[in-house]
């Protein structure tokens, strides 16, 4: 609307200019120039305002988007914080539990080794040096200040596992026994933890460890062939078969 009025004013000046004096024409010209300048400034201000309005609108949209994102992140991080607090609480609980276990475990391991030593002494007399050395190794381990408790536990469990396996397998070994007051070379046959037998190298004499008297007892010569077969099966020289042998006490 302003542009239309301004153009009409210019047109009117142009039409009436011939009827005016030079002074009037100059005045009108100056007024027209001022009007044009004012209109140009108004247009520039309008354009600046339009640009500023668009810029502000963009900033408002961006701020709203940022606000929505921050609100989402706040909710998300609130869940993170809650979860981390739960994890920290669980870690503290585990730390206290580990501390309690450590206080109870170390004396417990000492008790286990004591009981294991008593068991070995009351068990069949096989691999005596090896088993005695293992017990001593465990005691040295438990007394080692620089050894981690987890490693002490592993070593004790490993020793218990070895002792357990003795009851599930058979073996043969050679050693020297005092028989009838004479040092005699014999082959020892161990049947798990059920029984322990010996047989002289010439196969003529066989015997069994008597748990009641804790001593070696001679078996009837008839068991010589049976025991020989048992040793062959233990050494995988013979197919497995059922054999009849006394257990625990001499017959």
C-alpha positions as CSV (number, residue, x, y, z in Angstrom):
1,X,0.0,0.0,0.0
2,X,2.8,2.4,0.9
3,X,4.5,1.6,-2.5
4,X,1.3,2.5,-4.4
5,X,1.0,5.8,-2.6
6,X,4.6,6.6,-3.1
7,X,4.4,5.8,-6.9
8,X,1.3,7.9,-7.2
9,X,3.0,10.8,-5.6
10,X,5.9,10.6,-8.0
11,X,3.5,10.4,-10.9
12,X,1.7,13.5,-9.8
13,X,5.0,15.4,-9.5
14,X,6.0,14.4,-13.0
15,X,2.6,15.5,-14.4
16,X,2.5,18.9,-12.6
17,X,6.2,19.7,-13.0
18,X,5.8,21.8,-16.2
19,X,3.3,24.1,-14.5
20,X,5.6,24.8,-11.6
21,X,8.5,27.2,-11.2
22,X,12.0,26.0,-11.0
23,X,12.0,26.7,-7.2
24,X,8.9,24.6,-6.7
25,X,10.3,21.9,-8.9
26,X,13.4,21.8,-6.8
27,X,11.4,21.6,-3.6
28,X,9.3,18.8,-4.9
29,X,12.3,17.0,-6.2
30,X,13.9,17.2,-2.8
31,X,10.7,16.0,-1.1
32,X,10.6,13.1,-3.6
33,X,14.2,12.2,-2.9
34,X,13.6,12.3,0.8
35,X,10.5,10.2,0.4
36,X,12.5,7.7,-1.7
37,X,15.3,7.7,0.9
38,X,12.8,7.2,3.7
39,X,11.1,4.4,1.8
40,X,14.4,2.7,1.1
41,X,15.4,2.9,4.7
42,X,12.0,1.5,5.7
43,X,12.4,-1.3,3.2
44,X,15.9,-2.1,4.6
45,X,14.6,-2.1,8.1
46,X,11.7,-4.3,7.1
47,X,14.1,-6.7,5.5
48,X,16.4,-6.6,8.5
49,X,13.4,-7.3,10.8
50,X,12.3,-10.1,8.5
51,X,15.7,-11.7,8.5
52,X,16.0,-11.2,12.3
53,X,12.5,-12.8,12.7
54,X,13.5,-15.8,10.6
55,X,16.8,-16.1,12.5
56,X,15.0,-15.9,15.9
57,X,12.5,-18.5,14.7
58,X,15.3,-20.8,13.7
59,X,17.0,-20.3,17.1
60,X,13.7,-20.9,18.9
61,X,13.1,-24.2,16.9
62,X,16.7,-25.2,17.6
63,X,16.4,-24.4,21.3
64,X,13.2,-26.4,21.6
65,X,14.8,-29.3,19.9
66,X,17.8,-29.0,22.3
67,X,15.4,-28.8,25.2
68,X,13.6,-32.0,24.1
69,X,17.0,-33.7,23.6
70,X,18.3,-32.6,27.0
71,X,15.1,-33.7,28.7
72,X,15.5,-37.1,27.0
73,X,19.1,-37.3,28.1
74,X,18.2,-36.3,31.6
75,X,15.7,-39.2,31.9
76,X,18.2,-41.6,30.2
77,X,21.1,-40.6,32.5
78,X,18.8,-40.8,35.5
79,X,18.3,-44.5,34.6
80,X,22.1,-44.8,34.1
81,X,22.7,-43.3,37.5
82,X,20.2,-45.6,39.1
83,X,21.7,-48.6,37.5
84,X,25.2,-47.6,38.5
85,X,24.1,-47.1,42.1
86,X,22.7,-50.6,42.0
87,X,26.0,-51.9,40.6
88,X,28.0,-50.1,43.2
89,X,25.8,-51.4,46.0
90,X,26.2,-54.9,44.7
91,X,30.0,-54.5,44.4
92,X,30.1,-53.3,48.0
93,X,28.1,-56.3,49.1
94,X,30.4,-58.6,47.2
95,X,33.4,-56.9,48.7
96,X,32.1,-57.4,52.2
97,X,31.2,-61.0,51.3
98,X,34.7,-61.6,50.0
99,X,36.2,-60.1,53.1
100,X,34.1,-62.4,55.2
101,X,35.0,-65.4,53.1
102,X,38.7,-64.6,53.3
103,X,38.5,-64.4,57.1
104,X,36.8,-67.8,57.2
105,X,38.6,-69.5,54.3
106,X,42.2,-69.3,55.5
107,X,41.6,-71.1,58.8
108,X,39.4,-73.5,57.0
109,X,42.2,-74.4,54.6
110,X,44.4,-75.1,57.6
111,X,41.8,-77.4,59.0
112,X,41.5,-79.2,55.6
113,X,45.2,-79.8,55.4
114,X,45.3,-81.1,59.0
115,X,42.5,-83.5,58.2
116,X,44.1,-84.6,55.0
117,X,47.3,-85.3,56.8
118,X,45.5,-87.5,59.3
119,X,43.7,-89.3,56.5
120,X,46.9,-90.0,54.6
121,X,48.5,-91.4,57.8
122,X,45.5,-93.7,58.4
123,X,45.1,-94.7,54.8
124,X,46.8,-97.6,53.0
125,X,50.6,-97.1,52.9
126,X,51.1,-96.3,49.2
127,X,53.2,-93.5,47.7
128,X,54.1,-92.5,51.2
129,X,56.9,-90.1,50.3
130,X,54.9,-88.5,47.5
131,X,51.8,-87.9,49.6
132,X,53.8,-86.7,52.6
133,X,55.7,-84.2,50.5
134,X,52.4,-83.0,49.1
135,X,51.1,-82.3,52.6
136,X,54.3,-80.4,53.4
137,X,54.0,-78.4,50.2
138,X,50.5,-77.4,51.2
139,X,51.7,-76.3,54.6
140,X,54.5,-74.2,53.1
141,X,51.9,-72.7,50.7
142,X,49.5,-71.7,53.5
143,X,52.4,-70.1,55.4
144,X,53.6,-68.1,52.4
145,X,52.6,-64.5,53.1
146,X,53.1,-63.4,49.5
147,X,50.9,-66.2,48.0
148,X,47.4,-65.1,47.0
149,X,44.5,-66.8,48.9
150,X,43.0,-67.9,45.6
151,X,46.3,-69.8,44.8
152,X,46.3,-71.4,48.2
153,X,42.8,-72.6,47.7
154,X,43.7,-73.9,44.2
155,X,46.6,-75.9,45.6
156,X,44.5,-77.4,48.4
157,X,41.7,-78.4,46.0
158,X,44.3,-79.9,43.6
159,X,45.7,-82.1,46.4
160,X,42.2,-83.2,47.3
161,X,41.5,-84.1,43.7
162,X,44.7,-86.2,43.5
163,X,43.7,-88.0,46.7
164,X,40.2,-88.6,45.3
165,X,41.6,-90.1,42.1
166,X,43.6,-92.6,44.1
167,X,40.3,-94.3,45.1
168,X,39.2,-94.5,41.5
169,X,42.2,-96.2,39.8
170,X,44.7,-99.1,40.2
171,X,48.4,-99.0,40.0
172,X,51.6,-101.1,40.4
173,X,55.0,-100.1,41.8
174,X,58.2,-101.7,42.9
175,X,59.6,-101.3,46.4
176,X,61.5,-103.1,49.1
177,X,59.6,-104.7,52.1
178,X,60.8,-106.4,55.2
179,X,59.4,-109.9,55.0
180,X,60.3,-112.4,57.7
181,X,63.1,-110.1,58.8
182,X,64.6,-110.0,55.3
183,X,64.6,-107.0,52.9
184,X,62.7,-108.3,49.9
185,X,62.1,-106.6,46.5
186,X,58.4,-106.9,45.7
187,X,55.8,-105.5,43.3
188,X,53.0,-103.5,45.0
189,X,49.5,-103.7,43.5
190,X,47.0,-101.1,44.6
191,X,43.3,-101.7,44.1
192,X,41.9,-98.1,44.5
193,X,41.7,-97.6,48.3
194,X,40.1,-101.0,48.7
195,X,43.2,-103.1,49.2
196,X,47.0,-103.2,48.8
197,X,48.9,-106.3,47.8
198,X,52.5,-107.4,47.3
199,X,54.1,-110.2,45.3
200,X,57.7,-111.2,45.3
201,X,59.7,-110.8,42.1
202,X,59.7,-114.6,41.6
203,X,55.9,-114.7,42.1
204,X,56.1,-117.3,44.8
205,X,54.8,-115.2,47.7
206,X,51.9,-112.8,47.9
207,X,50.4,-110.8,50.7
208,X,47.9,-108.1,51.6
209,X,48.0,-105.0,53.9
210,X,45.9,-105.8,56.9
211,X,44.1,-102.7,58.1
212,X,43.3,-104.2,61.5
213,X,46.9,-104.8,62.4
214,X,48.4,-102.2,60.1
215,X,50.9,-104.7,58.8
216,X,51.5,-107.0,55.8
217,X,50.0,-110.5,56.0
218,X,50.9,-113.4,53.8
219,X,48.1,-114.8,51.5
220,X,47.6,-118.3,50.4
221,X,49.8,-119.3,47.4
222,X,46.6,-119.9,45.4
223,X,46.3,-116.1,45.0
224,X,49.6,-115.8,43.3
225,X,48.3,-116.4,39.8
226,X,45.2,-114.2,40.4
227,X,47.3,-111.3,41.6
228,X,49.7,-111.7,38.7
229,X,46.7,-111.3,36.3
230,X,45.5,-108.3,38.3
231,X,48.9,-106.6,37.8
232,X,48.8,-107.3,34.1
233,X,45.4,-105.7,33.8
234,X,46.6,-102.7,35.8
235,X,49.5,-102.3,33.4
236,X,47.2,-102.9,30.4
237,X,48.9,-106.1,29.4
238,X,45.8,-108.1,29.7
239,X,42.1,-107.7,29.0
240,X,39.9,-106.8,32.0
241,X,38.2,-109.7,33.7
242,X,36.6,-110.5,37.0
243,X,39.0,-111.7,39.6
244,X,38.6,-112.9,43.2
245,X,40.9,-111.4,45.8
246,X,40.5,-110.7,49.5
247,X,39.9,-107.2,50.6
248,X,41.2,-105.5,53.8
249,X,42.2,-108.6,55.7
250,X,44.2,-111.7,55.0
251,X,42.5,-115.0,54.4
